Amino acid sequence: MAFDNLLVTGGCGFIGSNFIRTLLEKAGFAGRVVNVDKLTYAGNPENLSDLEKRFPGRYVFLREDICGLERMDAIFTEYGIDAVCHFAAESHVDRSIKRPAEFIFTNIVGTFNLLEAARNHAEGFRLFHHVSTDEVYGSLGKEGLFTETTPYKPNSPYSASKASSDHLVRAYFKTYGLPVTISNCSNNYGPWQFPEKLIPLITLNALEGKPLPVYGDGRNVRDWLYVEDHCEAIWTIMNKGRRGETYNIGGNSEEENIAVVHGICDILDEIRPRSGAGPRRELITFVKDRPGHDWRYAIDSSKLQSELGWAPRESFRTGLRKTIRWYLENSQWVSRVQSGEYLKWIDEHYGSGGK
């Protein structure tokens, strides 16, 4: 299916910026990408600062808040939006525990506003793709996998807000006939990820010889998905997926958190050993577990693979090595994010808000 004017929300974030690069650099997308991002702490337009010159007329960035319905409606009109890929969300569990109201407002009300804007422009509108998470399903024991029919059982304000937005998207398909698809993915990692997340946090701390914090006993299990694989899966769903359907996206890479940390330490010890110091595993520090910490996530993505022919290209080992090398080779980006210098750049180029 061809899209002419694709609205990507949250396109300056980790997954969104990788998705936009996938569209313009690899996927052969011939239309226009309109990137709407509020630029909260994890939104960094520097991630995509080269695209306007490289793809003139085909990449537009707007600093906007999806919670403003009138402005979203105007953007649909002004740019002839015929499809949406909706990434924009407050997304960190720890932050949702401390400030749940922000998650409710952005993740639920923001999604509702976008759905309303799409419904207001139903003629010629082709697809609303909603990007969600496996955390809506709750927690698994030692056995089993999340499937598309697993009952929702969210355990944090973040996952509850995402579950709510999933239900809204599905309801707009059933009630109004809005063409939608939904994807629920496992833990992403790769280039451009904000340093508060596990893999970049451990990588950067280990490089600096700082403690490596691990929740509880480190035995919590996640399925890890390389972000470029995730982006290709989303694009496959948008072009080939059945409307009204949900597709799980997983990396077939279950790992205990402590094994992830060990892997990062070992790769760094190999490619950038510490002079006069012991192995980086010695930096591991176990800290108090966070409230409601889900024990295990594991995704069954066989529906996506059998129906649409997608499969991840990267194993966790190859993807982790690529990710670590990216952070080593992009120390300037890391420095600007860690110091907050990128926030000054945002204010200089876009002001403190608005278009």
C-alpha positions as CSV (number, residue, x, y, z in Angstrom):
1,M,0.0,0.0,0.0
2,A,1.3,3.4,-0.9
3,F,1.1,6.3,1.5
4,D,1.7,9.9,0.3
5,N,1.9,11.9,3.5
6,L,2.8,9.9,6.6
7,L,2.5,11.5,10.0
8,V,5.0,10.0,12.5
9,T,4.4,11.0,16.1
10,G,7.3,11.0,18.5
11,G,9.7,10.8,15.6
12,C,12.6,12.4,17.5
13,G,12.6,9.6,20.1
14,F,14.6,6.4,20.0
15,I,12.4,4.1,17.9
16,G,10.7,6.9,16.0
17,S,13.9,8.4,14.7
18,N,15.2,5.0,13.7
19,F,11.8,4.4,11.9
20,I,12.1,7.6,9.9
21,R,15.6,6.8,8.9
22,T,14.5,3.3,7.8
23,L,11.7,4.9,5.6
24,L,13.9,7.4,3.9
25,E,17.2,5.6,3.7
26,K,16.3,1.9,3.3
27,A,12.7,1.1,2.7
28,G,12.1,2.9,-0.6
29,F,9.3,5.1,0.8
30,A,8.6,7.7,-1.9
31,G,6.2,10.0,0.0
32,R,6.6,12.7,2.6
33,V,7.2,12.2,6.3
34,V,5.7,14.7,8.7
35,N,7.4,14.3,12.1
36,V,5.4,15.7,15.1
37,D,7.2,15.6,18.4
38,K,6.7,17.6,21.6
39,L,10.4,17.3,22.4
40,T,10.2,16.1,26.0
41,Y,13.5,15.0,27.7
42,A,13.9,12.0,25.4
43,G,13.0,13.7,22.1
44,N,16.1,14.9,20.3
45,P,15.7,16.4,16.8
46,E,19.5,16.3,16.4
47,N,18.9,12.5,15.7
48,L,17.4,13.6,12.4
49,S,19.0,16.9,11.7
50,D,20.6,15.9,8.4
51,L,17.4,14.7,6.8
52,E,15.8,18.0,5.7
53,K,18.9,18.7,3.4
54,R,19.3,15.1,2.2
55,F,15.6,14.7,1.4
56,P,14.3,18.2,0.5
57,G,10.5,18.4,0.6
58,R,10.2,14.9,1.9
59,Y,10.9,15.4,5.6
60,V,9.1,18.0,7.8
61,F,9.6,18.4,11.5
62,L,6.9,20.2,13.7
63,R,7.3,20.8,17.4
64,E,3.8,20.0,18.5
65,D,1.9,18.3,21.4
66,I,-0.4,15.5,20.3
67,C,-2.7,16.5,23.2
68,G,-3.7,19.6,21.3
69,L,-6.6,18.3,19.1
70,E,-7.2,21.5,17.1
71,R,-3.5,21.7,16.1
72,M,-3.5,18.0,15.2
73,D,-6.6,18.5,13.1
74,A,-4.9,21.4,11.3
75,I,-1.8,19.4,10.5
76,F,-3.9,16.7,8.9
77,T,-5.5,19.4,6.7
78,E,-2.3,21.3,5.9
79,Y,-0.2,18.3,5.0
80,G,-2.9,16.0,3.5
81,I,-2.1,13.3,6.0
82,D,-3.3,9.9,4.8
83,A,-1.5,7.6,7.3
84,V,-0.2,7.7,10.9
85,C,2.5,5.8,12.6
86,H,2.0,6.6,16.3
87,F,5.0,6.3,18.5
88,A,4.6,9.3,20.8
89,A,4.3,8.2,24.4
90,E,5.7,8.6,27.8
91,S,7.5,5.4,28.0
92,H,9.7,4.7,31.1
93,V,8.3,2.6,33.8
94,D,10.3,4.2,36.6
95,R,9.1,7.7,35.6
96,S,5.5,6.4,35.4
97,I,5.7,5.3,39.0
98,K,6.8,8.8,40.1
99,R,4.6,10.9,37.8
100,P,1.7,8.8,36.5
101,A,-0.5,11.8,35.5
102,E,1.8,12.6,32.5
103,F,1.5,9.1,31.2
104,I,-2.3,9.1,31.4
105,F,-2.6,12.5,29.6
106,T,-0.1,11.8,26.8
107,N,-0.7,8.1,26.2
108,I,-4.5,8.1,26.5
109,V,-5.7,11.6,25.7
110,G,-3.0,12.1,23.0
111,T,-4.0,8.9,21.3
112,F,-7.6,9.8,21.4
113,N,-6.9,13.2,19.8
114,L,-5.0,11.6,16.9
115,L,-7.8,9.1,16.4
116,E,-10.3,11.9,16.3
117,A,-8.2,13.9,13.8
118,A,-8.0,10.8,11.6
119,R,-11.7,10.3,11.8
120,N,-12.3,13.9,10.9
121,H,-10.3,13.3,7.7
122,A,-11.7,9.9,7.0
123,E,-12.0,10.5,3.2
124,G,-8.7,9.3,1.7
125,F,-7.3,8.2,5.0
126,R,-5.6,4.8,4.7
127,L,-4.1,3.7,8.0
128,F,-3.6,4.4,11.7
129,H,-0.8,2.3,13.0
130,H,-0.4,2.2,16.8
131,V,2.9,1.2,18.3
132,S,2.5,-0.5,21.7
133,T,4.4,-2.7,24.1
134,D,4.3,-6.3,25.4
135,E,4.1,-4.8,28.9
136,V,0.3,-4.5,28.5
137,Y,0.1,-8.3,28.9
138,G,1.6,-8.3,32.4
139,S,4.1,-10.8,33.6
140,L,4.9,-14.4,32.7
141,G,6.2,-17.2,34.8
142,K,9.1,-19.4,33.7
143,E,7.0,-20.9,30.8
144,G,4.8,-19.6,28.0
145,L,4.8,-16.7,25.5
146,F,2.6,-13.6,25.0
147,T,0.4,-14.0,21.9
148,E,-2.0,-11.6,20.3
149,T,-4.8,-13.2,22.3
150,T,-3.2,-13.0,25.7
151,P,-5.5,-11.1,28.1
152,Y,-4.3,-7.7,29.1
153,K,-3.0,-7.4,32.7
154,P,-0.8,-4.3,33.0
155,N,1.1,-3.8,36.2
156,S,2.5,-0.2,36.0
157,P,1.0,3.2,35.3
158,Y,2.9,3.1,32.0
159,S,1.6,-0.3,30.8
160,A,-1.9,0.6,32.0
161,S,-1.9,3.8,29.9
162,K,-0.6,1.9,26.9
163,A,-3.3,-0.8,27.3
164,S,-5.9,1.9,27.4
165,S,-4.6,3.5,24.2
166,D,-4.6,0.0,22.5
167,H,-8.3,-0.4,23.4
168,L,-9.1,3.0,22.0
169,V,-7.5,2.2,18.7
170,R,-9.3,-1.1,18.4
171,A,-12.6,0.6,19.3
172,Y,-12.2,3.2,16.5
173,F,-11.8,0.3,14.1
174,K,-14.9,-1.5,15.4
175,T,-17.1,1.5,15.9
176,Y,-16.1,3.9,13.1
177,G,-14.4,1.6,10.6
178,L,-11.1,3.6,10.9
179,P,-8.4,1.5,9.2
180,V,-6.0,0.5,12.0
181,T,-3.2,-1.9,12.8
182,I,-1.6,-2.4,16.2
183,S,1.8,-3.8,17.1
184,N,3.1,-4.9,20.5
185,C,6.8,-5.2,20.7
186,S,9.4,-6.5,23.2
187,N,12.3,-4.5,24.6
188,N,14.1,-2.5,22.0
189,Y,17.8,-1.6,21.9
190,G,20.1,-0.1,19.4
191,P,21.4,3.3,18.1
192,W,20.0,6.7,19.5
193,Q,18.5,5.2,22.7
194,F,18.3,7.6,25.6
195,P,21.0,6.7,28.2
196,E,18.5,5.9,31.1
197,K,17.6,2.6,29.5
198,L,19.4,-0.6,30.6
199,I,21.8,-1.3,27.7
200,P,23.0,2.3,27.1
201,L,23.1,3.0,30.8
202,I,25.3,-0.1,31.5
203,T,27.4,0.6,28.5
204,L,28.2,4.2,29.4
205,N,28.7,3.5,33.1
206,A,31.0,0.6,32.3
207,L,33.1,2.8,30.0
208,E,33.5,5.4,32.8
209,G,34.2,2.8,35.5
210,K,31.0,3.7,37.4
211,P,28.8,1.2,39.3
212,L,26.5,-0.9,37.1
213,P,23.1,-1.0,38.9
214,V,21.0,-4.1,38.5
215,Y,17.5,-4.4,40.0
216,G,16.9,-7.2,42.5
217,D,18.9,-10.4,41.7
218,G,19.0,-9.6,38.0
219,R,17.0,-12.7,37.1
220,N,14.1,-10.8,35.4
221,V,13.8,-11.9,31.8
222,R,13.1,-9.8,28.7
223,D,12.9,-10.6,25.0
224,W,15.3,-8.2,23.2
225,L,14.5,-6.7,19.8
226,Y,17.1,-4.8,17.7
227,V,15.4,-1.5,16.8
228,E,16.1,-1.7,13.1
229,D,14.4,-5.1,13.0
230,H,11.5,-3.5,14.8
231,C,11.2,-0.7,12.3
232,E,11.2,-3.1,9.4
233,A,8.5,-5.1,11.1
234,I,6.3,-2.0,11.6
235,W,6.7,-1.1,7.9
236,T,5.8,-4.6,6.9
237,I,2.6,-4.5,9.0
238,M,1.7,-1.1,7.6
239,N,2.0,-2.3,4.1
240,K,0.8,-5.9,4.3
241,G,-1.1,-6.3,7.6
242,R,-4.8,-7.0,7.9
243,R,-6.7,-4.0,9.1
244,G,-8.0,-4.2,12.6
245,E,-5.4,-6.8,13.5
246,T,-2.7,-6.9,16.2
247,Y,0.8,-8.2,15.5
248,N,3.3,-9.1,18.2
249,I,7.0,-8.2,17.3
250,G,9.7,-10.0,19.2
251,G,13.4,-10.6,18.7
252,N,13.5,-14.3,19.7
253,S,16.1,-13.3,22.2
254,E,15.2,-14.0,25.8
255,E,17.9,-12.9,28.3
256,E,18.1,-12.4,32.0
257,N,19.0,-8.8,32.9
258,I,22.2,-10.0,34.6
259,A,23.2,-11.9,31.4
260,V,22.7,-8.7,29.4
261,V,25.0,-6.8,31.8
262,H,27.6,-9.6,31.7
263,G,27.5,-9.5,27.9
264,I,28.1,-5.7,27.8
265,C,31.0,-6.0,30.2
266,D,32.6,-8.8,28.3
267,I,32.3,-7.0,24.9
268,L,33.7,-3.8,26.3
269,D,36.6,-5.7,28.0
270,E,37.4,-7.2,24.6
271,I,37.3,-4.1,22.4
272,R,38.2,-1.4,25.0
273,P,39.9,-3.0,28.0
274,R,40.4,-1.0,31.2
275,S,44.1,-0.1,31.7
276,G,45.3,-1.3,35.1
277,A,41.9,-2.4,36.3
278,G,40.0,-5.7,36.5
279,P,37.1,-7.0,34.4
280,R,34.0,-4.7,34.3
281,R,31.8,-7.4,35.9
282,E,33.4,-6.2,39.1
283,L,31.4,-3.0,38.8
284,I,28.0,-4.7,39.0
285,T,26.0,-3.5,42.0
286,F,22.6,-5.0,42.9
287,V,20.0,-2.4,44.0
288,K,16.6,-2.5,45.5
289,D,14.0,-3.9,43.1
290,R,11.5,-1.4,41.7
291,P,7.8,-1.7,42.7
292,G,5.7,-4.1,40.5
293,H,8.7,-5.3,38.5
294,D,7.4,-7.8,36.0
295,W,9.3,-11.1,36.2
296,R,9.4,-12.2,32.6
297,Y,8.3,-11.0,29.1
298,A,8.5,-13.3,26.1
299,I,6.9,-12.6,22.7
300,D,5.4,-15.1,20.2
301,S,5.7,-13.3,16.9
302,S,4.8,-16.3,14.8
303,K,1.7,-14.6,13.4
304,L,3.8,-11.8,11.9
305,Q,6.3,-14.3,10.6
306,S,3.8,-16.7,9.0
307,E,1.3,-14.2,7.7
308,L,3.6,-11.4,6.5
309,G,7.0,-13.1,6.2
310,W,8.9,-10.9,8.6
311,A,11.7,-12.3,10.9
312,P,14.4,-10.5,12.9
313,R,17.8,-10.2,11.1
314,E,19.8,-9.7,14.3
315,S,20.5,-12.1,17.1
316,F,21.0,-10.6,20.5
317,R,24.7,-11.2,20.3
318,T,25.2,-9.5,16.9
319,G,22.8,-6.6,17.8
320,L,24.4,-6.0,21.1
321,R,27.8,-5.7,19.6
322,K,26.5,-3.3,16.9
323,T,24.9,-1.2,19.6
324,I,28.0,-1.0,21.8
325,R,30.1,0.0,18.8
326,W,27.6,2.7,17.9
327,Y,27.9,4.3,21.4
328,L,31.6,4.1,21.2
329,E,31.7,5.8,17.8
330,N,29.1,8.5,18.7
331,S,30.7,9.8,21.9
332,Q,29.8,13.4,20.9
333,W,26.1,12.6,20.7
334,V,26.3,10.8,24.0
335,S,28.1,13.7,25.6
336,R,25.5,16.2,24.4
337,V,22.7,14.1,25.7
338,Q,24.3,13.4,29.1
339,S,25.2,17.0,29.6
340,G,21.8,18.4,28.5
341,E,23.5,20.4,25.7
342,Y,21.0,19.1,23.2
343,L,18.2,20.9,25.1
344,K,20.0,24.2,24.5
345,W,20.2,23.3,20.8
346,I,16.4,22.6,20.8
347,D,15.7,26.0,22.3
348,E,18.0,27.8,19.9
349,H,16.3,26.2,16.9
350,Y,12.7,25.7,18.0
351,G,12.2,27.9,21.0
352,S,10.6,26.6,24.2
353,G,7.5,25.3,22.4
354,G,5.0,25.7,19.6
355,K,5.7,25.2,15.9
